[in-house]
């Protein structure tokens, strides 16, 4: 497993866990924790963008590129 693959797996897993945490905290009305988790999600844009570029250069399958692009678009929408 290459370092790009490892970053892909870790970033994707962390992203999904953070989103689940944000939805749970929203339901429990813990807005302070939602804000902190949201900052971490937005900070994930850096490794996601790096992984996307690495996968593009390596010629990875389209499904992986679409997955990373979808995460990056979601993070950018969260920023707005």
N, C-alpha and C positions, 0 to 999 in steps of 0.2 A: 504494500500500500504506500503510495507516494504521499508526500507532505500536502499536496493539493487535495488529494482524496480525503486525508484526515481532516483538513480544514473544512472541506465540504460537509463531511459528516458532523463534525462538532458544531459548526456554525448553524447548520440546519436544525440539529437537535436543540441547541440552545435557543434558537429563534422560536421554535414551536413551544418549548416550555415557557418562555417568557410571555408569549401571546396568551397561553392558557392562564398564566398567573395574572396577566392584566385583566382578562375577562372575569376571573374569579374575584379579584380585588374590586373590580367595578360593581359586581353583584353584591359584594359585602360593603360597598360604599367606603372603601379605604382609598380615597383619592390621593393621599400623600404617597402611598405605596405604588399606585398606578403611575404617578408622575415619575418616580424613581425607576420603575421597570421600563417605562417608555423611553427614558434617556438611554438605558442600556440597549434597548431594541434599536434606537437610532444609531448608536455607536457601532452596532453590528454591520452597518452599511460599509464600513471600511474593509473588513475581511470578506464580506460577500462580494464587493466589487473586485477585490484582488483575486478571489477564487474564480469569478466570472471571466476576467481577463485571462487568467492562467488556463482555464478550460477552453476558451476560444482559441488561444495560441496552440494548445495541445491537440486540438481537433476532437474534443470530446463529443459524445452523442448529443443530438438536438434536445432530447428530453432533459438532460442535465442542465443545458444552457437555459432552457425555458423555465426550469425550476428556480434557478438562481436569478433569472431576470424577473420572475414573478415576486420573489422575496425582495429584490431591490426596489421594484416599483411600489410594493406595499410599504416598505420603509420610507421611501420618498413621500408617499401620500401621508404617512403618519407625521412626517416632519411639517407638512403643510398644515 
